[in-house]
């Protein structure tokens, strides 16, 4: 029994250190771009930090600190409830659900809604050009249904089928298109203007992170398909 006070002191001190670590860690992650200040994770980390520090005050009570931590807890809970209600009211069409599931599966519903509201859907006819080699790319495009040919030096080097992104690199960098993309069938696709993409969406840490991950996946798939197409062409020429 004589050792219980020391054990209690250690436990309260641990709660205090955990709270400080959560405060500093979440703020550092926010400043480094790993967390979004309007996201649920940031609010949750602050809730846990404030709760831990408040528990630590049981051993050495400080009224001012207790009031601050209590209000921090209340504010964090209000923020989490608000985000939950906003997410619950967010609705998607079937086409929008397919896009998010394929291209941005881990993006929060609220940010997915923001991304989708920035663009629009188009039903394109076979033969329509999406990009022209050597010319600026005006839109980032996602093909939901249909197909498009990638043409370089007047030769088809690859085919983009459903769930493909078009202009993902040049739309973000501002460089001219490296190839011409032409619809090879009637196609339904989603597009976002590059100005909206760069000026508004790419400033959002969560959207930028998930979009960059989608671009990386697309580039890998396209590289594989292009190599396969070139191998078949060389085999036919031989």
C-alpha positions, 0 to 999 in steps of 0.5 A, spaced: 500 500 500 505 504 501 507 504 493 500 506 491 501 514 491 508 513 487 504 508 482 499 513 481 503 519 480 507 515 475 500 514 471 498 521 471 505 523 469 504 518 463 497 521 461 501 528 461 506 526 457 501 523 452 497 529 452 503 533 450 506 528 445 499 528 442 498 536 442 505 537 439 505 531 434 498 533 431 500 540 430 507 538 427 503 534 422 498 539 420 504 544 419 508 539 415 502 538 411 500 530 413 494 533 417 488 537 414 486 542 420 479 541 418 479 533 418 476 529 423 483 526 425 486 532 427 480 534 431 480 527 434 487 527 436 486 534 440 480 531 443 485 525 446 490 530 447 486 535 452 483 529 455 490 526 457 492 532 460 486 533 464 487 526 467 494 528 469 491 534 472 488 530 478 494 529 481 496 536 481 490 540 479 491 547 476 484 551 475 486 555 469 489 549 465 483 544 467 478 550 464 482 550 457 482 542 457 475 542 458 473 547 453 478 544 448 474 537 449 468 540 448 470 544 442 473 538 439 467 534 440 463 539 437 467 539 431 467 531 430 459 531 431 459 537 425 463 533 421 459 527 422 453 530 420 456 533 414 458 527 412 452 523 413 448 528 409 453 527 403 450 524 397 453 521 390 450 519 384 452 512 381 457 515 376 460 519 382 461 513 387 464 509 381 469 514 380 471 515 387 471 507 388 476 507 383 480 513 383 480 516 390 477 510 394 480 513 401 478 520 400 473 522 405 466 523 403 466 531 404 472 532 400 470 527 395 464 531 394 468 538 394 472 534 388 466 532 384 463 539 385 469 542 381 468 538 375 462 536 370 460 530 366 460 529 359 458 524 354 463 524 348 462 521 341 468 517 338 473 521 334 473 527 339 480 529 341 481 530 349 488 532 348 493 534 342 500 532 342 504 539 344 498 543 346 496 545 353 492 540 357 485 544 359 482 539 363 484 533 368 479 527 365 477 521 368 474 515 363 468 512 366 465 508 361 468 507 354 475 508 351 480 512 348 487 511 344 493 514 345 497 517 339 504 519 338 507 521 332 501 519 328 501 512 331 497 508 336 501 507 342 496 505 347 489 504 349 486 507 355 479 504 357 474 505 363 477 508 370 483 511 366 485 518 368 487 523 362 492 528 362 494 527 370 501 529 369 501 535 364 494 538 368 498 538 374 505 541 371 502 545 366 506 542 361 504 541 354 501 534 352 506 528 350 501 525 346 494 526 343 488 522 346 482 521 341 476 517 343 475 510 340 468 509 342 462 513 345 465 515 352 462 518 358 467 521 362 468 526 368 473 533 367 476 538 371 479 545 369 486 545 370 485 552 373 480 550 378 485 544 379 491 548 381 488 554 384 483 551 389 483 543 389 491 542 390 491 547 396 487 542 400 492 537 403 487 531 403 485 532 396 492 533 393 495 527 397 490 522 394 490 525 387 497 524 387 497 517 389 491 516 384 496 519 379 502 514 381 497 508 380 495 510 373 502 512 371 504 505 373 498 502 369 499 506 363 507 504 363 505 497 363 500 497 357 504 502 353 510 497 354 505 491 352 502 495 346 509 497 343 512 489 344 506 487 340 507 492 335 514 490 334 512 483 334 507 485 328 513 489 324 518 483 325 
